[in-house]
Each structure stands twice: as C-alpha cells, then as structure tokens.
C-alpha cells in the first residue's frame, strides 16, 4: 500500500494510507482574510486525510493540526514499505447508499434551508 509518512520538525505526525482504491491527501493551508481575526493572526493548518469506498463516500482523517508555525519543517515521504496508522476519524458521506432520487431530495432540502436563511437575512436588513 502506498502511504504518506508525515513529519514535523523531524518528528513523526502520522502515516496515512488507503488500500486498493481511494484518495489520499496532505494539505497545508495558509489563510488571511481582511475582515476577521485571521487578519491579525493568519491561519496555518495541516490536514492529512482521504476517502475510500464506492464513490469515495467514506472519509478518513489522520491529522488536523492548526498549530503550524513559521519555521516548521514539514516533510511528506511517499512510501510503499510501511504500514498505515489507523485514521483518527472515519465517517460516511450523508449521501452514501442513496439512489439518485433520494440524493436529489436531500440536496433540495439543503437548498431550501439555505434559501430560508437568505430570506431571513434579507428581512433583518429590511430588503425583503
């Protein structure tokens, strides 16, 4: 099995891998927005995760670190000679096992809830 062995400043964080078919990712993200707390304190996060199963609907998470700092050295080794650590979290996509009609009904319900929130925000601003 192909694995990502992730280290921070030379210390092992996790070894992630998925058997057979799936998705495996290691993502380093920096965010600084002008109008919230990230303006003064930019967000720097590391996420190691993936997905498996039919249509990749089972999601896996090995690591989510939001304490990454400038100067940290992050290393990702691509290995096929090590075992994967078990993921810290596993969860199924809410659409797993649904047929096309049920999936569309779920999406419709979500969009109706979003539209209700938009209408409420417009009413609060006197624009409805």
trRosetta pair geometry for C-beta under 8 A, 3 or more apart (Angstrom, degrees):
i j d omega theta_ij theta_ji phi_ij phi_ji
1 17 4.7 98 136 162 118 134
1 18 7.3 -165 -166 80 118 27
1 19 5.4 -65 -104 -98 128 63
1 80 7.0 179 82 -143 30 70
1 83 7.9 59 54 -129 120 46
1 84 6.4 -60 108 -24 139 112
2 17 6.3 175 92 -135 43 104
2 24 7.4 -161 102 32 100 155
2 78 6.8 -10 -170 -174 101 89
2 79 7.4 149 -158 82 53 39
2 80 5.2 -33 -98 -91 59 89
3 15 5.2 21 167 177 133 95
3 16 6.3 157 -159 79 79 38
3 17 3.6 -55 -98 -65 83 119
3 78 7.7 157 81 -157 45 44
3 79 5.0 -26 66 69 94 90
3 80 7.1 155 15 -92 78 35
3 82 5.3 -94 55 75 148 98
3 83 7.5 90 -60 138 156 10
3 84 5.2 -166 -111 -80 119 81
4 15 7.1 176 86 -153 46 51
4 16 5.0 -8 56 57 95 94
4 17 7.1 169 16 -70 61 68
4 24 6.0 171 -9 154 117 123
4 26 5.3 -162 167 -39 156 125
4 48 6.7 -156 93 -146 129 115
4 76 5.4 -23 -164 -163 103 101
4 77 7.2 140 -161 70 48 48
4 78 6.4 -24 -101 -100 64 59
4 79 7.7 146 -102 23 16 81
5 12 7.3 -52 -176 -131 95 94
5 14 7.9 -157 -145 104 45 42
5 15 4.6 -11 -105 -107 73 91
5 76 7.3 143 71 -160 48 46
5 77 4.2 -17 59 60 103 104
5 79 5.3 30 -12 3 115 130
5 82 6.1 47 -67 55 123 160
6 12 7.7 97 82 -160 53 55
6 13 4.6 -48 104 58 98 113
6 14 5.4 11 48 56 109 73
6 15 7.3 -176 16 -84 70 40
6 16 7.1 23 -8 2 113 102
6 26 6.0 170 -89 -124 125 136
6 46 7.6 150 179 166 141 132
6 48 5.6 -119 -16 -79 157 146
6 62 7.9 138 23 107 132 131
6 63 6.7 -121 76 26 149 156
6 74 7.2 -15 -166 -170 90 91
6 75 7.2 157 -154 83 43 57
6 76 5.5 -10 -101 -103 74 72
6 77 7.9 -156 -68 23 31 71
7 10 5.9 -3 166 -140 127 12
7 11 6.1 151 -160 69 84 30
7 12 5.7 -46 -102 -93 82 40
7 13 6.3 174 -110 -1 23 87
7 74 7.3 159 84 -156 55 44
7 75 4.3 -4 56 56 102 105
7 77 7.4 40 -4 -9 107 104
8 11 5.7 -30 68 61 71 88
8 13 5.3 68 -7 -53 102 117
8 46 7.7 -152 -81 12 122 170
8 65 7.6 -76 -64 101 154 175
8 68 7.7 -124 -132 -111 130 86
8 72 5.9 -23 -163 -171 95 116
8 73 7.3 141 -162 76 44 54
8 74 5.7 -13 -104 -103 70 70
8 75 7.9 -162 -71 21 28 75
9 72 5.9 -82 -48 -146 97 72
9 73 5.5 107 -90 45 49 85
10 73 7.3 36 -31 77 70 118
10 75 7.8 51 -83 9 39 133
12 15 7.5 -27 -164 -38 112 89
13 46 7.7 -29 175 116 170 144
13 48 7.4 143 113 -7 122 146
13 63 5.5 42 150 -109 116 157
13 65 7.2 -73 -147 -36 138 142
14 48 5.7 179 70 78 132 155
14 62 4.3 151 154 155 156 119
14 63 4.8 -158 4 -41 141 120
14 85 5.2 -104 -159 38 82 143
15 62 7.9 -129 73 -161 24 152
15 79 7.6 -42 -146 52 114 130
15 82 5.6 -95 -162 127 151 130
15 83 7.1 89 106 93 139 48
15 84 5.6 -150 119 -131 89 43
15 85 5.0 120 56 -12 75 91
16 24 6.0 158 123 -153 109 110
16 26 7.5 162 43 -70 137 95
16 48 5.0 -171 -26 160 149 115
16 49 7.5 -104 -151 -84 155 13
16 50 6.6 152 163 -9 123 121
16 60 7.7 148 -155 122 110 122
16 62 4.3 -125 -86 -15 112 157
16 63 7.6 -110 -52 5 124 98
16 84 6.0 27 -166 -145 21 104
16 85 6.9 -42 -77 46 49 89
16 87 7.3 56 -128 -90 93 83
17 24 6.7 -11 -125 -105 35 148
17 82 8.0 172 -33 91 142 84
17 83 7.7 -132 36 177 140 35
17 84 3.3 -130 40 -74 100 124
18 21 7.8 -49 129 103 116 23
18 22 3.6 -84 138 69 151 146
18 23 7.2 43 17 52 160 29
18 24 5.4 -159 5 -62 108 104
18 50 5.2 -133 -42 128 130 150
18 51 7.8 8 -100 77 157 25
18 52 5.1 -173 -155 -74 124 112
18 60 7.1 170 -85 29 107 152
18 84 7.6 96 -49 -87 30 167
19 22 7.6 70 61 -1 39 128
19 52 7.6 43 51 -126 68 142
20 52 7.8 87 68 -145 96 111
21 52 7.3 125 93 -142 62 75
22 50 5.7 62 147 159 115 119
22 51 5.9 -167 -164 92 91 49
22 52 3.9 -33 -103 -95 128 73
22 53 7.7 55 -102 7 98 48
22 56 6.4 128 -141 -111 61 93
23 50 4.9 -180 95 -157 65 80
23 51 4.7 19 44 43 108 85
23 52 7.8 -150 27 -63 65 49
23 56 5.6 42 -2 -137 114 139
24 49 7.9 -170 -147 107 47 33
24 50 4.2 -21 -99 -92 50 135
25 47 7.5 11 108 107 101 94
25 48 7.3 -172 95 -144 55 43
25 49 6.0 -10 60 66 91 69
25 50 6.0 154 12 -83 71 70
26 46 7.4 -9 -173 -170 83 90
26 47 7.5 170 -153 88 40 52
26 48 5.0 -3 -108 -105 78 82
26 76 5.1 169 74 -107 164 141
27 46 7.3 159 84 -155 52 45
27 47 4.7 -8 58 59 100 98
27 48 7.8 -178 22 -76 66 39
27 49 7.9 -29 13 29 107 94
28 44 7.7 -2 -176 -172 87 80
28 45 7.5 174 -151 89 46 46
28 46 5.4 -13 -102 -103 73 76
28 68 7.3 -178 -144 -174 97 174
28 74 6.3 153 -83 68 138 164
29 43 7.3 -6 112 114 96 99
29 44 7.3 176 89 -146 53 38
29 45 5.0 -8 57 58 98 90
29 46 7.9 -180 19 -79 72 31
29 47 7.2 17 -1 3 113 107
30 42 6.1 18 -173 156 87 125
30 43 7.1 159 -155 86 39 59
30 44 5.2 -1 -104 -103 76 78
31 38 5.6 -38 116 -167 90 151
31 42 6.3 172 82 -166 43 80
31 43 4.3 -4 55 55 99 106
31 44 8.0 -167 23 -68 65 40
31 45 8.0 1 7 9 106 104
32 38 5.3 -164 -128 144 43 98
32 39 6.4 92 -174 -111 85 35
32 42 3.9 -44 -75 -106 99 104
32 43 7.5 -178 -67 21 52 68
33 36 5.3 25 82 33 120 98
33 38 4.8 66 27 69 83 121
33 39 6.4 -71 85 -60 54 75
34 39 5.7 57 -149 -97 27 116
35 39 7.0 88 -30 -46 12 128
36 39 6.5 148 66 -14 40 92
37 40 6.4 -58 -168 42 54 97
37 41 6.0 -16 154 45 85 102
38 41 6.4 -84 -127 80 36 61
38 42 5.6 56 -177 -119 83 40
38 43 5.2 -46 -121 -17 116 94
43 66 6.9 -41 -159 -152 91 101
44 66 7.5 128 78 -160 51 53
44 68 4.3 -113 124 81 105 103
44 69 7.1 138 75 -84 144 23
44 70 7.9 -176 -48 -51 170 62
45 64 6.9 -7 -174 -171 112 76
45 65 6.5 162 -156 84 62 52
45 66 4.8 -19 -103 -102 95 69
45 68 6.5 170 -101 15 17 120
46 63 6.5 -19 115 124 99 115
46 64 7.4 171 87 -149 58 32
46 65 4.4 3 51 52 101 102
46 68 5.4 113 -22 -55 103 135
46 74 6.6 -175 -104 -121 139 146
47 61 7.5 -59 -164 -139 89 97
47 63 6.9 174 -148 95 31 71
47 64 5.3 10 -109 -109 77 75
47 65 8.0 -159 -68 26 42 63
48 61 7.4 111 84 -163 59 56
48 62 4.4 -48 103 65 109 107
48 63 4.1 39 32 42 109 100
48 64 7.9 -140 29 -62 63 47
49 59 6.8 5 176 -180 121 88
49 60 5.8 165 -161 91 72 63
49 61 4.6 -22 -104 -104 107 61
49 62 6.5 -169 -84 15 47 74
49 63 7.9 -136 -51 47 70 57
49 64 8.0 22 -49 -65 113 89
49 87 7.8 68 -130 -136 66 122
50 59 7.6 172 96 -155 36 55
50 60 4.9 -8 64 58 78 109
51 56 3.9 74 117 -176 123 93
51 57 7.1 100 -175 1 120 8
51 58 6.2 146 -160 78 73 49
51 59 5.0 -32 -99 -102 92 57
51 60 6.5 180 -87 12 34 83
52 56 6.6 -12 -82 -126 4 61
52 58 5.2 -33 68 71 74 107
52 60 6.7 38 1 -21 99 122
53 56 6.4 127 63 -114 71 19
53 57 5.3 -78 96 50 123 74
53 58 4.0 92 -5 8 138 106
53 92 8.0 -35 62 -118 171 86
53 96 7.5 0 129 -129 145 124
54 57 6.5 -11 79 15 66 110
57 92 6.0 26 138 -159 94 76
57 93 4.1 -98 -160 27 83 118
57 95 6.8 -119 -133 78 125 81
57 96 4.0 145 144 -92 140 97
58 90 6.3 2 177 -172 101 97
58 91 7.4 174 -155 89 61 27
58 92 5.5 -34 -102 -99 70 66
58 93 7.4 -107 -68 -5 28 81
58 96 7.2 60 -62 -100 67 148
59 89 7.9 -8 110 116 88 97
59 90 7.1 161 83 -153 51 47
59 91 5.5 -16 58 63 97 76
59 92 7.6 161 14 -104 79 15
59 93 6.7 100 -23 -55 105 79
60 87 4.0 -117 -166 -94 99 162
60 89 7.1 153 -158 87 41 62
60 90 5.6 -8 -103 -102 70 76
61 64 6.3 -12 -177 -33 125 104
61 87 5.9 104 59 -173 37 110
61 88 5.8 -57 100 61 83 91
61 89 4.2 7 48 53 108 105
61 90 7.8 -158 22 -67 71 39
62 85 6.3 104 -141 77 116 112
62 87 5.2 -91 -74 -123 67 68
62 88 6.0 112 -142 1 29 91
63 88 7.3 102 -68 3 40 131
65 68 5.8 96 116 -45 107 90
68 72 5.5 -111 -160 38 77 157
68 74 7.4 -9 -135 -59 125 127
69 72 5.3 114 61 -29 66 108
79 82 4.7 29 121 15 140 109
87 90 5.5 107 84 -61 129 87
92 96 4.4 -76 178 16 111 152
93 96 4.9 124 64 -39 79 91
94 106 6.9 177 123 -171 111 146
95 98 5.1 -85 -166 32 63 124
95 103 5.1 53 -149 -120 115 97
95 106 6.3 -171 -95 73 86 156
98 102 3.9 -130 -165 96 105 118
98 103 4.7 141 110 -61 123 77
98 106 6.7 -29 -153 -10 173 137
99 102 5.2 88 51 16 70 103
99 103 6.9 -130 99 -9 32 94
100 103 5.6 -57 -146 36 29 114
100 104 6.4 28 156 -18 65 106
101 104 5.8 -55 -150 37 31 110
101 105 6.4 32 151 -20 64 106
102 105 5.5 -51 -146 36 34 114
102 106 6.4 38 153 -21 64 103
103 106 5.8 -52 -151 34 31 112
103 107 6.5 31 150 -17 63 106
104 107 5.6 -53 -147 38 34 112
104 108 6.3 40 151 -24 66 103
105 108 5.5 -49 -146 33 32 115
105 109 6.5 36 153 -20 63 102
106 109 5.8 -52 -151 33 31 112
106 110 6.6 31 151 -17 63 106
107 110 5.6 -56 -151 37 34 113
107 111 6.3 31 154 -17 67 107
108 111 5.8 -57 -146 39 30 109
108 112 6.3 33 154 -22 65 106
109 112 5.8 -52 -147 34 29 113
109 113 6.6 30 153 -19 62 104
110 113 5.8 -55 -152 34 31 111
110 114 6.5 31 150 -17 64 105
111 114 5.5 -51 -147 36 36 113
111 115 6.3 37 153 -20 66 104
112 115 5.6 -52 -146 37 32 112
112 116 6.4 37 152 -23 63 103
113 116 5.6 -50 -150 32 32 115
113 117 6.7 34 150 -19 63 103
114 117 5.6 -53 -153 34 34 113
114 118 6.5 34 150 -19 66 104
115 118 5.6 -51 -147 36 35 113
115 119 6.3 36 153 -19 66 104
116 119 5.8 -53 -147 37 30 111
116 120 6.4 33 153 -20 64 106
117 120 5.7 -54 -149 35 31 113
117 121 6.4 31 153 -18 64 105
118 121 5.7 -55 -149 37 31 111
118 122 6.4 32 152 -19 65 106
119 122 5.6 -54 -149 36 32 113
119 123 6.4 35 152 -21 65 103
119 128 6.3 76 -166 -113 71 135
120 123 5.6 -52 -148 34 33 112
120 124 6.4 34 153 -20 64 105
121 124 5.7 -51 -148 35 32 114
121 125 6.5 17 156 -7 63 110
122 125 6.0 -68 -149 46 31 102
122 127 4.5 -93 -164 77 82 97
122 128 4.2 108 119 -63 104 93
123 126 7.6 39 -177 -73 32 25
123 127 7.8 -100 -64 52 20 61
123 128 4.3 -26 -78 14 64 143
